[in-house]
Amino acid sequence: RSTLFPYTTLFRSRSLPLAVRTRSGDVRAWDVAHDLDVETRSGDVTAELANGWRGTGITIGTTSGDVRLNVPHDFQGRLTTSTNSGDVSDDAHLNGRTPVSISTRSGDITVTRT
């Protein structure tokens, strides 16, 4: 599902991979149990992975906006980040194998554990 409107779009995805494309508006995804692929031009992205997550990768990108990713305590990801103007905070200390790619041209990136 995607939206072209400047509103928050909410997603809950327990059974399928989730792919979202927006031009403008915040994206909020929670209880994500499989792959996550989000791309927005303008808007914040907040995502929360489900306990028992069983995907192969996470990709989140925004041109202008903050990105917040919350991962379960047992998630083993390998974090790659990119921001031209913003701070990166990896409080989850990701150093596993599953690729996690987060980028924003203008915005902060925050990764935490539940």
Secondary structure as a PSIPRED ss2 file (coil, helix, strand):
# PSIPRED VFORMAT (PSIPRED V4.0)

   1 R C   1.000  0.000  0.000
   2 S C   1.000  0.000  0.000
   3 T E   0.000  0.000  1.000
   4 L C   1.000  0.000  0.000
   5 F C   1.000  0.000  0.000
   6 P C   1.000  0.000  0.000
   7 Y C   1.000  0.000  0.000
   8 T C   1.000  0.000  0.000
   9 T E   0.000  0.000  1.000
  10 L E   0.000  0.000  1.000
  11 F E   0.000  0.000  1.000
  12 R E   0.000  0.000  1.000
  13 S C   1.000  0.000  0.000
  14 R C   1.000  0.000  0.000
  15 S C   1.000  0.000  0.000
  16 L C   1.000  0.000  0.000
  17 P C   1.000  0.000  0.000
  18 L E   0.000  0.000  1.000
  19 A E   0.000  0.000  1.000
  20 V E   0.000  0.000  1.000
  21 R E   0.000  0.000  1.000
  22 T E   0.000  0.000  1.000
  23 R E   0.000  0.000  1.000
  24 S E   0.000  0.000  1.000
  25 G C   1.000  0.000  0.000
  26 D C   1.000  0.000  0.000
  27 V E   0.000  0.000  1.000
  28 R E   0.000  0.000  1.000
  29 A E   0.000  0.000  1.000
  30 W E   0.000  0.000  1.000
  31 D E   0.000  0.000  1.000
  32 V E   0.000  0.000  1.000
  33 A C   1.000  0.000  0.000
  34 H C   1.000  0.000  0.000
  35 D C   1.000  0.000  0.000
  36 L E   0.000  0.000  1.000
  37 D E   0.000  0.000  1.000
  38 V E   0.000  0.000  1.000
  39 E E   0.000  0.000  1.000
  40 T E   0.000  0.000  1.000
  41 R E   0.000  0.000  1.000
  42 S E   0.000  0.000  1.000
  43 G C   1.000  0.000  0.000
  44 D C   1.000  0.000  0.000
  45 V E   0.000  0.000  1.000
  46 T E   0.000  0.000  1.000
  47 A E   0.000  0.000  1.000
  48 E E   0.000  0.000  1.000
  49 L E   0.000  0.000  1.000
  50 A C   1.000  0.000  0.000
  51 N C   1.000  0.000  0.000
  52 G C   1.000  0.000  0.000
  53 W C   1.000  0.000  0.000
  54 R C   1.000  0.000  0.000
  55 G C   1.000  0.000  0.000
  56 T C   1.000  0.000  0.000
  57 G C   1.000  0.000  0.000
  58 I E   0.000  0.000  1.000
  59 T E   0.000  0.000  1.000
  60 I E   0.000  0.000  1.000
  61 G E   0.000  0.000  1.000
  62 T E   0.000  0.000  1.000
  63 T E   0.000  0.000  1.000
  64 S E   0.000  0.000  1.000
  65 G C   1.000  0.000  0.000
  66 D C   1.000  0.000  0.000
  67 V E   0.000  0.000  1.000
  68 R E   0.000  0.000  1.000
  69 L E   0.000  0.000  1.000
  70 N E   0.000  0.000  1.000
  71 V E   0.000  0.000  1.000
  72 P C   1.000  0.000  0.000
  73 H C   1.000  0.000  0.000
  74 D C   1.000  0.000  0.000
  75 F C   1.000  0.000  0.000
  76 Q C   1.000  0.000  0.000
  77 G E   0.000  0.000  1.000
  78 R E   0.000  0.000  1.000
  79 L E   0.000  0.000  1.000
  80 T E   0.000  0.000  1.000
  81 T E   0.000  0.000  1.000
  82 S E   0.000  0.000  1.000
  83 T E   0.000  0.000  1.000
  84 N E   0.000  0.000  1.000
  85 S E   0.000  0.000  1.000
  86 G C   1.000  0.000  0.000
  87 D C   1.000  0.000  0.000
  88 V E   0.000  0.000  1.000
  89 S E   0.000  0.000  1.000
  90 D E   0.000  0.000  1.000
  91 D C   1.000  0.000  0.000
  92 A C   1.000  0.000  0.000
  93 H C   1.000  0.000  0.000
  94 L C   1.000  0.000  0.000
  95 N C   1.000  0.000  0.000
  96 G C   1.000  0.000  0.000
  97 R C   1.000  0.000  0.000
  98 T E   0.000  0.000  1.000
  99 P E   0.000  0.000  1.000
 100 V E   0.000  0.000  1.000
 101 S E   0.000  0.000  1.000
 102 I E   0.000  0.000  1.000
 103 S E   0.000  0.000  1.000
 104 T E   0.000  0.000  1.000
 105 R E   0.000  0.000  1.000
 106 S E   0.000  0.000  1.000
 107 G C   1.000  0.000  0.000
 108 D C   1.000  0.000  0.000
 109 I E   0.000  0.000  1.000
 110 T E   0.000  0.000  1.000
 111 V E   0.000  0.000  1.000
 112 T E   0.000  0.000  1.000
 113 R E   0.000  0.000  1.000
 114 T C   1.000  0.000  0.000
